[in-house]
Every structure is written in C-alpha cells, then in structure tokens.
Amino acid sequence: MKKVTTSAPGKLMLFGEHAVVYNHPCIVTAVNERMYTTIELLETQEFLLEAPDVKVLDYKKNIKELGNGEIPKDAQFVEVTVKNVFEKYNLSHGIKVITKSDFSSEFGFGSSSASTVCIIKALSELFELHLSNKELFDISYKTVLDIQKKGSGFDVASAIFGGTLYFVTGGKTIEPLSTSSIPLIVGYSGVKADTVALINSVKEFSSKNPQLVEGVYNSIEIIVNKAKEEIENKNWEQVGILMRENQKLLQSLGVSIQKLDDMISSSIAAGAYGAKLSGAGGGDCIIALAPAEKNKDVYSAIQKVEGKILHASTNAKGVRLEL
Ligand code: MEV
C-alpha cells in the first residue's frame, strides 16, 4: 500500500513569548532535532496510530469516529489533525500513522505542533492535495486552537517554514530572518511546562492588571524588533543583553520559576552575554548566548544547578518529504 514519510523540525522561542498570543511579534528558530511521521493507506476504514515515543501503541478507531469520544492526551494532536484534513478536503480512507521523534516530548521543542505539520504534509502528498505552506499553516493553526483554545501559531509556522522567523499572532506576518546558525546554548530544566495553564495564568494576571500587562507586552515588542536587527547583524552580545531584558519582563508576568532563574543567573555569572527562558515558562528550557571561549564554563554552570545541556543547532529546514 502507498505510504509517505515526512519530517519537521522542533523549535525554540528566542524572543516574545506570551506577548505573541496577543497581537505582538516574536522570533522563533527551528532546531535540527526533527519529528518524523509515516502514513500508510489501509484497505480497512480504520485509523491506526503508533507513537512509541509517547507510549501510544496500537491505538485504533473507525475513521467515522475521528474526534469523537475519549481521546488519550498523546493521541489528540494526531487524531484531530487527521479529522480536520479529512473534513476540509472531503476525504475518507483508512490510514496508519507512525510518529517518531529525535527529541523528547518533555523538552518543549514542540513535538505536537511538529507532528501536526508532518501529518498534514504527508496527507497532502498521499491524496495529492498540493497544499501551499499558507494552507498548511491555516489548517495546522486551526488544529492547535481546536485543542488548546489559545496560542499564537508560532510553533506550527516554525515547523512548516523552518529557519528563524519573525512571526506575528496567527501568521499575520511570517518573515524569515536572514541569518545562518545562532550559537545558542540550550539548558533543559527537567520540569515539564504546561503551556495552556501558563497562558491562562497570564490571562488571569492581565485581567487584574490590564495596563501593567499591556505595558509589558509593548516593551517586549520593542525588544523583539531590536533583537531582529541584532540577530541579522550577528551581534550576539547585544542579542544576549536583549535576552536579559526580555527575561525580566517574563518574570514580571510570573512565568519564570526558581530552577529557570538559577540556570539563567548561573549562565550569566559564568560569562554568558545573556540568557532567558524559552517558551511558556514554568519549566522546559533556557537559552543563553556567550562568547565562544565561555561556552564550556556556561555548560558547567548550568549543570551545577542541575540543568541538562541539549545540543541543538538552530535555523533548521522546515517540513519536508523523506525518501
Ligand atoms: C509557548 O511556547 C509560547 C507562548 O507564547 C504560547 C504561544 O505563542 O502559542 C506562551
């Protein structure tokens, strides 16, 4: 039976998290750790899913039942993505989906968004839909909103387009930055962040302090716009300084935690130009930028406070077919 394999990169938010949910820009880079999806057409009218990385094995459903009933959390993105594509393009065919990831779903690299993008690309190939990147984005973003209710869509844009993007909420702007690799240091906190819970806690804080939060978002926007320039100029010292400023603003929204703060301050004490959390906060990863000769010291400083160094290079290629 016909089958297709696609892959899409994970991502790291560089600047602008949280503000980007509310009509402000952010900068995101795709990392070279990828998610892979194989989809095979079946003779039966079944939807089968094997996602061994998240321990979903032998998950099975009639395709008429897609999206109905109790869906295990780790099967949600895959099932709702298939349902959305089938509904939009009037498809009905049994399929087997196998997902496999280079990275742990715990890191906050965006395994769900990368798998959504992989699946849509694979279905586009299998059913000859010839979807453009914009169409891929629209249906991926719909899937994110169906499941999470809130979110900017920056993660699916990164998985589709790859590279390093300047992105505004809902894909209003998706602009590739002209930069090659960014010499980022990535430290994993060991704590899994709950993005939806963090978005909701910021929303609650904002409802009590609307002017304060609007001010924070506007300041973040200024930092994002400045960082765009400095990244394109490869001025890593300035980019690091902007990271510190962005981190202070994230702290004022209440999304940082002690473990992240410790990793960040240790990185800076060890000679990094700057560091910040990356993503929703509450856990996941920090990113730091340091002069090359200080990298080893920064690695040790992060490890000393029990962070784990992740070796991920940036500016990776977007979604693609695998042969
Ligand atoms: C989460 O990684 C980043 C947030 O800005 C959410 C989003 O943009 O969808 C908090």
Residues whose N, C-alpha, C, O or C-beta is under 5 A from the ligand:
A	BS01	MEV	E17 H18 V20 V21 G151 S152 G153 F154 T195 G279 A280
